[in-house]
């Protein structure tokens, strides 16, 4: 969203006699000389007054009970901004959300926010900062400090513990001592936060370039041990050098997606793969302490779960790829997540000081082998076998895999050759249940 639209909304509110400012993270980023990704506006206008001003067609009451209205830009622009009424909040009885909300002044609104650097307001019309919590000073000192009593802020919303880590890491700021101590003292209470909210913070941290510092801070403050005890058992407890290498891996990855970053963190956790991706997505049997179980616990999508599990399951697999059969090579190279695997394994071996002789060979193989040869159209399908009169049974899938391997190994090249091979296997095995492909 553009600064121009956010300024326009402030101007319209101000012209009607209301107080309106940019608020929160957009002010922090703007004062740091960075373009905010989005803008939030805080005002003394009530939700109903905001809706009356902008009209029902240009406003959405998405959180009216909490004083929040979405104001839409002109049709076709796709622009929108969240406009929230200054508010004070009642007790957080569940450690996640306030029990009540009352409208108030800008100063009172600032005092209920999480960190000083997120508690400032900015008037884009007068270009004046309204800072009631010392955010400007902490921004200059590069400090993440809770507003007021740090423990009280974390008690209100336990997710703030992870947000403190994310801001300190992503902004390259120092976490103020009392704020850090409050997080450490309450780290075990992070479990009260929903898995989805925790996963969202991890997405932001692990997809960012400061992912290594975020994980190190999470570890130092005791949060990682609670969220990912498997990493404590399999990596951190294995010795400082093991955890240090994982942090170096995270840093060396440079650009990375969330699944790739999490796979690097979980690199030492067991990841037995199900027989198929469908089983991975639908299985109700979760091996204790595995990557699959962690992904399920974090409520990740099936796609993310399968991707992360596959990446960890194939740890070290590329080192011996040049000695593998053509079928094995083509199967792994044609996997939709192979690019991430190659990036992860190449980087990990470099960090671990391994020679990485396989990677030039893999690069050359990819360069000289056409995509249609790496992943050719299958010669036969299950329907083809049924049409040949072969009943579905325990050997059905084995034969399809065997035909595919023969094709990838260049042992057969046509549909006719595949049918001939299947008929031969069927004839030879018709009197025996012990078929070894």
PLY file of the C-alpha trace (Angstrom):
ply
format ascii 1.0
element vertex 437
property float x
property float y
property float z
element edge 436
property int vertex1
property int vertex2
end_header
0.00 0.00 0.00
1.24 3.50 -0.80
2.13 6.23 1.66
-0.01 8.55 -0.45
-3.18 6.57 0.25
-2.40 6.29 3.99
-1.84 10.05 4.06
-5.09 10.66 2.18
-7.06 8.70 4.81
-5.41 10.69 7.62
-6.24 13.91 5.76
-9.92 13.01 5.38
-10.22 12.14 9.07
-8.39 15.33 10.10
-10.55 17.54 7.86
-13.61 16.19 9.69
-12.10 17.29 13.02
-10.72 13.95 14.17
-7.21 13.16 15.36
-5.51 10.61 13.10
-1.94 9.34 12.85
0.08 6.59 11.27
0.71 4.04 14.02
2.94 1.14 15.01
5.38 -0.66 12.77
4.96 1.64 9.77
6.17 4.57 11.90
9.17 2.54 13.06
10.12 1.63 9.50
9.47 5.13 8.13
11.72 6.71 10.77
14.41 4.18 9.91
14.32 5.29 6.30
12.68 2.11 5.04
9.47 1.95 3.05
6.77 0.33 5.23
5.18 -2.79 3.77
1.81 -1.62 5.03
0.33 1.22 7.05
-1.92 1.30 10.10
-3.83 4.38 11.20
-4.96 5.21 14.73
-7.69 7.79 15.39
-10.08 9.11 18.00
-12.96 8.57 15.57
-15.16 5.65 16.57
-15.65 2.76 14.15
-19.12 4.02 13.28
-17.77 7.51 12.61
-15.08 6.05 10.35
-17.68 4.07 8.41
-19.95 7.09 8.12
-17.09 9.20 6.77
-15.85 6.74 4.16
-19.16 5.05 3.42
-20.27 1.44 3.57
-18.82 0.64 0.14
-15.34 1.86 1.10
-15.16 0.41 4.61
-15.26 -3.04 6.16
-16.07 -3.58 9.84
-13.66 -6.50 10.29
-13.00 -5.88 13.98
-15.51 -3.28 15.03
-15.75 -4.63 18.59
-12.01 -3.92 18.91
-12.33 -0.57 17.14
-10.93 -1.71 13.79
-12.26 -0.79 10.34
-10.65 -1.46 6.96
-10.84 1.54 4.63
-10.62 0.73 0.93
-9.05 2.78 -1.81
-10.65 3.70 -5.11
-12.04 0.83 -7.16
-9.36 -1.01 -9.06
-6.43 0.23 -6.93
-6.50 -2.72 -4.53
-5.42 -0.39 -1.73
-6.67 -0.67 1.85
-5.62 0.52 5.27
-6.55 -0.58 8.78
-8.02 2.26 10.83
-8.24 1.60 14.57
-9.77 3.76 17.27
-7.43 4.67 20.15
-8.18 2.08 22.79
-7.25 0.74 26.20
-7.62 -2.97 26.86
-8.95 -4.97 29.77
-7.17 -7.93 31.36
-5.82 -10.65 29.09
-7.47 -13.57 30.86
-6.30 -16.19 28.35
-2.85 -14.76 27.62
-3.88 -14.05 24.02
-6.57 -11.38 23.76
-8.09 -8.66 26.00
-11.33 -9.35 27.83
-12.65 -5.89 26.96
-11.84 -2.74 25.01
-12.53 0.91 25.82
-11.84 3.88 23.56
-9.31 6.38 24.93
-6.60 8.93 24.09
-3.55 8.46 21.90
-1.25 8.40 24.94
-3.30 5.67 26.63
-3.37 3.71 23.37
0.43 3.87 23.12
0.86 2.49 26.63
-0.97 -0.76 25.83
1.26 -1.63 22.83
4.12 -4.13 22.96
7.49 -2.42 22.39
8.57 1.22 22.47
9.71 1.17 18.85
6.19 0.03 17.88
4.40 2.51 20.15
4.95 5.75 18.24
2.52 7.78 16.12
3.32 9.97 13.13
1.28 12.75 11.58
2.10 12.72 7.83
0.37 16.11 7.40
2.57 18.00 9.90
5.45 15.48 9.71
5.48 15.32 13.51
6.23 12.26 15.65
4.04 11.75 18.73
6.06 9.58 21.09
4.67 8.86 24.56
6.81 5.79 25.32
10.42 6.65 24.41
10.38 4.88 21.08
12.47 7.47 19.24
15.31 7.16 21.73
15.25 3.35 21.62
15.18 3.50 17.82
18.37 5.57 17.92
19.94 3.24 20.50
18.83 0.21 18.43
17.04 -1.39 21.39
13.92 -3.54 21.62
12.31 -2.62 24.93
8.88 -3.54 26.25
6.57 -0.66 27.07
6.15 -0.32 30.84
6.59 -3.53 32.84
8.10 -6.19 30.54
6.56 -9.13 32.40
3.12 -7.49 32.32
3.44 -7.00 28.56
4.37 -10.67 28.03
1.60 -11.88 30.37
-0.96 -10.00 28.27
0.05 -11.77 25.08
2.57 -14.61 25.26
3.31 -14.32 21.54
5.14 -11.08 22.34
8.04 -13.23 23.55
8.60 -14.47 19.99
7.92 -11.04 18.54
10.66 -9.63 20.76
13.06 -12.16 19.25
11.92 -11.44 15.69
12.28 -7.67 16.02
15.68 -7.91 17.69
16.92 -10.27 15.00
15.38 -8.69 11.90
16.26 -5.11 12.89
19.69 -6.12 14.23
18.78 -4.47 17.54
19.72 -5.42 21.09
17.03 -6.94 23.30
16.90 -4.78 26.43
17.98 -6.73 29.55
14.75 -6.52 31.59
12.72 -7.42 28.51
15.03 -10.38 27.81
14.78 -11.52 31.44
10.98 -11.37 31.26
11.02 -13.63 28.18
13.43 -16.09 29.81
11.33 -16.23 32.97
8.15 -16.98 31.04
9.51 -19.03 28.12
7.69 -22.21 29.14
4.36 -20.34 28.86
4.76 -19.92 25.10
2.83 -23.19 24.85
-0.40 -21.34 25.60
-0.11 -19.62 22.21
-1.78 -21.39 19.31
0.42 -23.45 17.01
-0.69 -21.35 14.05
0.50 -18.08 15.63
3.83 -19.61 16.63
4.30 -21.01 13.13
3.56 -17.58 11.65
6.37 -16.02 13.70
8.72 -18.81 12.62
7.75 -18.19 9.00
8.78 -14.57 9.30
11.99 -15.36 11.13
13.20 -18.25 8.98
12.35 -16.57 5.67
14.33 -13.48 6.70
18.05 -13.01 6.21
18.66 -12.81 9.97
17.21 -16.28 10.58
20.38 -17.52 12.32
20.29 -14.75 14.93
16.57 -15.32 15.47
17.15 -19.01 16.22
20.15 -18.25 18.43
18.13 -15.72 20.46
15.24 -18.18 20.70
17.68 -20.74 22.06
19.35 -18.38 24.53
16.00 -17.20 25.92
14.67 -20.75 26.33
11.90 -20.48 23.72
13.35 -22.91 21.19
13.66 -25.62 23.84
9.91 -25.39 24.49
8.74 -25.04 20.89
11.17 -27.57 19.37
12.39 -29.89 22.15
13.57 -32.30 19.44
16.21 -29.77 18.37
17.38 -29.53 21.97
17.69 -33.32 22.15
19.16 -34.03 18.72
21.27 -30.95 18.01
21.89 -28.61 20.94
22.55 -31.42 23.43
24.98 -32.98 20.94
27.48 -30.22 21.66
28.16 -26.60 20.85
29.81 -27.41 17.53
26.69 -29.14 16.19
24.34 -26.26 17.01
26.96 -23.76 15.80
27.11 -25.52 12.43
23.35 -25.36 12.11
23.43 -21.63 12.81
26.19 -21.20 10.24
24.07 -23.15 7.78
21.10 -20.84 8.37
23.30 -17.81 7.84
25.01 -19.22 4.75
21.68 -20.03 3.04
21.17 -16.32 2.31
17.86 -16.34 0.41
15.61 -19.10 1.75
11.96 -20.02 2.06
10.38 -20.95 5.38
10.36 -24.72 4.58
14.02 -24.59 3.62
14.92 -22.67 6.78
12.97 -25.02 9.04
14.54 -28.05 7.32
17.95 -26.60 8.20
16.92 -26.18 11.85
15.51 -29.74 11.99
18.44 -31.26 10.07
19.42 -33.65 12.89
15.88 -34.76 13.76
14.82 -38.21 12.48
12.69 -38.04 9.34
11.51 -41.50 8.23
9.53 -40.92 5.07
6.14 -42.58 4.46
5.84 -44.71 1.35
4.15 -41.90 -0.54
3.45 -38.21 -0.27
-0.26 -39.04 0.11
0.52 -41.09 3.19
2.62 -38.24 4.54
-0.33 -35.89 4.17
-3.01 -38.19 5.55
-1.26 -40.52 7.98
-2.70 -40.65 11.48
0.37 -42.47 12.76
3.03 -40.00 13.84
6.41 -41.32 14.94
7.36 -39.56 18.18
10.13 -37.02 17.82
10.20 -36.90 14.02
10.13 -34.02 11.55
6.69 -35.15 10.43
5.37 -34.95 13.99
6.86 -31.49 14.49
5.21 -30.19 11.31
1.88 -31.65 12.37
2.26 -30.12 15.83
2.94 -26.72 14.26
-0.21 -27.14 12.10
1.74 -26.67 8.88
0.07 -27.39 5.55
0.37 -30.80 3.91
2.62 -29.29 1.23
4.97 -27.76 3.81
4.98 -30.93 5.90
5.87 -33.11 2.91
8.53 -30.68 1.68
10.29 -30.27 5.02
10.13 -34.00 5.80
11.56 -34.86 2.37
14.39 -32.34 2.65
15.50 -33.68 6.03
14.99 -37.33 5.01
17.41 -36.79 2.11
20.17 -35.29 4.24
23.51 -36.31 2.72
21.87 -38.17 -0.17
23.47 -36.08 -2.91
27.03 -37.01 -1.96
26.59 -40.47 -3.48
24.28 -39.47 -6.31
26.95 -39.86 -9.05
27.29 -43.54 -8.09
23.53 -44.17 -8.23
21.55 -45.72 -11.08
20.07 -43.45 -13.73
16.60 -44.17 -12.36
17.61 -43.13 -8.84
19.31 -39.99 -10.16
16.36 -38.97 -12.31
13.80 -39.65 -9.58
15.49 -37.35 -7.08
16.48 -34.70 -9.65
12.90 -34.50 -10.97
11.42 -34.11 -7.49
9.60 -30.75 -7.17
11.74 -29.82 -4.15
15.08 -30.83 -5.65
16.27 -27.24 -6.15
15.87 -26.60 -2.43
17.57 -29.89 -1.59
20.53 -29.04 -3.81
20.85 -25.62 -2.21
20.56 -27.03 1.31
23.00 -29.91 0.81
25.57 -27.88 -1.10
25.53 -25.20 1.60
25.58 -27.69 4.48
28.58 -29.57 3.07
30.44 -26.31 2.56
29.72 -25.23 6.15
30.75 -28.67 7.47
34.00 -28.53 5.51
33.20 -31.49 3.24
34.73 -31.60 -0.22
31.45 -31.58 -2.16
32.80 -33.46 -5.15
29.30 -34.54 -6.18
28.00 -31.04 -6.89
30.01 -30.24 -10.03
28.87 -33.62 -11.39
25.24 -32.82 -10.56
25.52 -29.39 -12.18
26.98 -30.96 -15.32
24.29 -33.68 -15.39
21.53 -31.08 -15.17
23.14 -29.02 -17.91
23.59 -31.86 -20.40
20.36 -33.80 -19.72
17.13 -32.43 -21.25
14.15 -32.06 -18.93
12.08 -34.48 -21.03
14.73 -37.15 -20.48
14.95 -36.54 -16.74
11.18 -36.76 -16.30
9.68 -38.43 -19.39
5.98 -39.18 -19.71
5.38 -42.61 -18.06
5.01 -45.46 -20.55
2.23 -47.15 -18.57
-0.34 -46.22 -15.95
-2.43 -48.26 -13.55
-5.34 -48.11 -15.97
-3.14 -49.62 -18.65
-2.42 -52.61 -16.42
-6.11 -53.06 -15.68
-6.90 -52.92 -19.39
-4.31 -55.64 -19.96
-6.33 -57.86 -17.64
-3.94 -57.65 -14.70
-5.98 -57.44 -11.48
-5.11 -54.89 -8.82
-3.05 -56.50 -6.11
0.12 -56.30 -4.03
2.34 -56.53 -7.16
0.46 -53.86 -9.08
2.38 -50.88 -7.71
5.69 -52.78 -7.73
5.36 -53.48 -11.45
4.55 -49.86 -12.26
7.65 -48.76 -10.32
9.75 -51.40 -12.05
8.52 -50.28 -15.50
9.29 -46.67 -14.60
12.78 -47.63 -13.42
13.43 -49.53 -16.65
12.33 -46.48 -18.62
14.50 -44.10 -16.60
17.45 -46.50 -16.89
16.99 -46.48 -20.70
16.33 -50.24 -20.72
13.03 -49.67 -22.53
11.85 -46.70 -24.55
8.40 -47.48 -25.96
4.93 -48.38 -24.71
5.11 -51.67 -26.63
8.32 -52.66 -24.83
6.73 -51.83 -21.50
3.63 -53.95 -22.27
5.81 -56.83 -23.41
7.80 -56.69 -20.16
4.65 -56.57 -18.03
3.14 -59.57 -19.84
6.33 -61.51 -19.29
6.32 -60.72 -15.57
2.64 -61.58 -15.28
3.13 -64.89 -17.08
6.13 -65.83 -14.94
4.42 -64.89 -11.69
0.89 -66.18 -12.33
1.53 -69.37 -10.41
3.56 -67.73 -7.65
2.85 -65.10 -5.02
6.56 -64.53 -4.49
7.46 -62.01 -7.15
10.71 -60.19 -6.85
11.03 -57.42 -9.39
0 1
1 2
2 3
3 4
4 5
5 6
6 7
7 8
8 9
9 10
10 11
11 12
12 13
13 14
14 15
15 16
16 17
17 18
18 19
19 20
20 21
21 22
22 23
23 24
24 25
25 26
26 27
27 28
28 29
29 30
30 31
31 32
32 33
33 34
34 35
35 36
36 37
37 38
38 39
39 40
40 41
41 42
42 43
43 44
44 45
45 46
46 47
47 48
48 49
49 50
50 51
51 52
52 53
53 54
54 55
55 56
56 57
57 58
58 59
59 60
60 61
61 62
62 63
63 64
64 65
65 66
66 67
67 68
68 69
69 70
70 71
71 72
72 73
73 74
74 75
75 76
76 77
77 78
78 79
79 80
80 81
81 82
82 83
83 84
84 85
85 86
86 87
87 88
88 89
89 90
90 91
91 92
92 93
93 94
94 95
95 96
96 97
97 98
98 99
99 100
100 101
101 102
102 103
103 104
104 105
105 106
106 107
107 108
108 109
109 110
110 111
111 112
112 113
113 114
114 115
115 116
116 117
117 118
118 119
119 120
120 121
121 122
122 123
123 124
124 125
125 126
126 127
127 128
128 129
129 130
130 131
131 132
132 133
133 134
134 135
135 136
136 137
137 138
138 139
139 140
140 141
141 142
142 143
143 144
144 145
145 146
146 147
147 148
148 149
149 150
150 151
151 152
152 153
153 154
154 155
155 156
156 157
157 158
158 159
159 160
160 161
161 162
162 163
163 164
164 165
165 166
166 167
167 168
168 169
169 170
170 171
171 172
172 173
173 174
174 175
175 176
176 177
177 178
178 179
179 180
180 181
181 182
182 183
183 184
184 185
185 186
186 187
187 188
188 189
189 190
190 191
191 192
192 193
193 194
194 195
195 196
196 197
197 198
198 199
199 200
200 201
201 202
202 203
203 204
204 205
205 206
206 207
207 208
208 209
209 210
210 211
211 212
212 213
213 214
214 215
215 216
216 217
217 218
218 219
219 220
220 221
221 222
222 223
223 224
224 225
225 226
226 227
227 228
228 229
229 230
230 231
231 232
232 233
233 234
234 235
235 236
236 237
237 238
238 239
239 240
240 241
241 242
242 243
243 244
244 245
245 246
246 247
247 248
248 249
249 250
250 251
251 252
252 253
253 254
254 255
255 256
256 257
257 258
258 259
259 260
260 261
261 262
262 263
263 264
264 265
265 266
266 267
267 268
268 269
269 270
270 271
271 272
272 273
273 274
274 275
275 276
276 277
277 278
278 279
279 280
280 281
281 282
282 283
283 284
284 285
285 286
286 287
287 288
288 289
289 290
290 291
291 292
292 293
293 294
294 295
295 296
296 297
297 298
298 299
299 300
300 301
301 302
302 303
303 304
304 305
305 306
306 307
307 308
308 309
309 310
310 311
311 312
312 313
313 314
314 315
315 316
316 317
317 318
318 319
319 320
320 321
321 322
322 323
323 324
324 325
325 326
326 327
327 328
328 329
329 330
330 331
331 332
332 333
333 334
334 335
335 336
336 337
337 338
338 339
339 340
340 341
341 342
342 343
343 344
344 345
345 346
346 347
347 348
348 349
349 350
350 351
351 352
352 353
353 354
354 355
355 356
356 357
357 358
358 359
359 360
360 361
361 362
362 363
363 364
364 365
365 366
366 367
367 368
368 369
369 370
370 371
371 372
372 373
373 374
374 375
375 376
376 377
377 378
378 379
379 380
380 381
381 382
382 383
383 384
384 385
385 386
386 387
387 388
388 389
389 390
390 391
391 392
392 393
393 394
394 395
395 396
396 397
397 398
398 399
399 400
400 401
401 402
402 403
403 404
404 405
405 406
406 407
407 408
408 409
409 410
410 411
411 412
412 413
413 414
414 415
415 416
416 417
417 418
418 419
419 420
420 421
421 422
422 423
423 424
424 425
425 426
426 427
427 428
428 429
429 430
430 431
431 432
432 433
433 434
434 435
435 436
